[in-house]
Amino acid sequence: MQVLFYAPEYRPNLSNMIRTAEFYGLKEVHIFDKNNLLSPPNNKVSRAEMEHMARVWTAGAIEHISIHAIEDIEAFLIDYPGRKIATLVNKESTLLSDFSFEANDLLIMGSEKEGLAPEIEKLCNASIYIPQKGHTNCLNVSVSFGIMIHQAMRQRI
């Protein structure tokens, strides 16, 4: 199981997802960082503060997981050897509890505001969603990731 965080917009959400990925035993995450969250400012003080905050926000997980920045997202997805699984807020997708994960799947989490771009969705083999029971129409991306990766790991263990 691999994960791709597509264009995250908020460092705390990205940090929470990294922390969750490491908690579930993933050794690496892929990040398409079009919003430059991985690029620290150019002065030493800001870089040091950013590195410290990364350790704090991830509760130290950043020390135990590899971060792979993806430059060419389309090439990465085309070349990925396993299935690409889009996570969508779309009831036409497969219900998370009905989906069977495979060992080489790439779980793709979209950005907080825009989700996944249509051209990225087209490169995916399947899409899944978390069913809503209450009135709030969407979850925070890091919460959604936690639910998705828990279901995937529950099946894979």
N, C-alpha and C positions, 0 to 999 in steps of 0.2 A: 504494500500500500504506500502510495506517494501522495503528497498534497501540493497544490498550487494555490497561492493566494494571489488573485488577479486584481491588481490596482487598488490595494488597500489605501484608505484615505486618512486613517487616524492611528498614530503610533500606539496608543493604549490597546486598541483592538488587535493590531498586528502582534503586539507583545503577548496579549492573552492567547492568541491562536498559536504562537510559537510555544508558549508555556504548555498549552494543552497538548500540542503535538508531541512534545518531549515527554510529558506525563504518560501518554499512551505508548511510548516506546519508539516513536519514529526517530530515525537518526538524521534526517534531513528534511528541509522544506524548500520549495521553489517559490520565488516571489517575482511577479512581474510588477515592477516598482515604477509605474509611470508618474507617480506623485512624489517621487524622491524621498521616501521615508527612510531609506537605507543610507542616504548620502548625508553625512554629517556636515555642518557648516565648516567653512575653511579656516577658522581660527582654533588654536589648541584648546582654549578653555571650553568652547562650545562642543568640540569633539569629545573631550574628556567627560563633560557633563552628559552628553548623549550616550556614551559608552556606559557610564554609571547608571543612567536611567534604564538602559536596556537590561542591565543585570537586575535592577530593582524590579522593573515591571514584569520581567519574565521569572522572577523568584529564582534567578540563577540558571534557568533552563538554557539560556543563550550560551552557557559554557559547555553544554552537552549535546548540542544539535548543530548541524551544518546548515548554513543559509546559502542558497544558490540564487543569485540574481539572474533573472531571465531577461535578456535584451530583445531578442526576436521571438515574440510570443507565438506567432503563427508557425515558424520553423520548429520551435520546441514542441508544439502540439502535434504537428505533422510527423515529426520524428519519434515521438513517444511510442514505445513498443506495446503498451497495454491499452486498455480502454480508457477513454477520457469521459469522466462523469461530471456533468454540469449540475450544480445545485441551484434550483430556481424557485421562485414564488409563482408556481404555475400548476394548477390542478390537472393539467394534461400530462404532466410528468408522472413518473412512477412514484407511488407512495413509498416513503423511506422504508417502512416496515415490510413492504413487499419486494424490495430490491435485494438481489443476491450479489454481494461484493466478491471480487476475485483478488488474488494476491498481488497482481500487477496493475491494479486500477490506479488511476490518477484522479483524486477527488479535487474538484476545482471550486473554490469559494470566490464569489464576485465581490466587487467593491460595495461599500456601505450604501451609497446613494444610487449608483447606476446598475449594480449587479454585473452580469456578464454582457459584453458587447455581442450583438447579433452575429458578427463574423466569428467570434469564439464559440458561440453556441453551435454554429454549423459544423465546427470541427470536432464536436463531441459525439460519442457513440450512444450515450444515454443521458437522461436527466432525471433527477429525483427532487422530491419536496417533502417538507415536514407538514403534516396536516394541522390546521388551525382548529382549536376547540373554542377559544374565547373570542373576544371582540378586537383585540389588538391585531392588526393585519400583517405585522412582520416582527421578527426577532432581530436583536443585535447580531451582527455577523459572527462575532466570537462565540456567542451562545449557540447560534446555529451550527457552527463548526463543531463545538463540543458534542452536540446531539448527534451530528452526522458521523463523527469519528468514533464515538462510543458504539453506535450501531455497527459500523464497519468492523471495529475491533472485536466486538462481541461475536460476530460471525466468524472472524478469522482465527480466534483463539482455540 
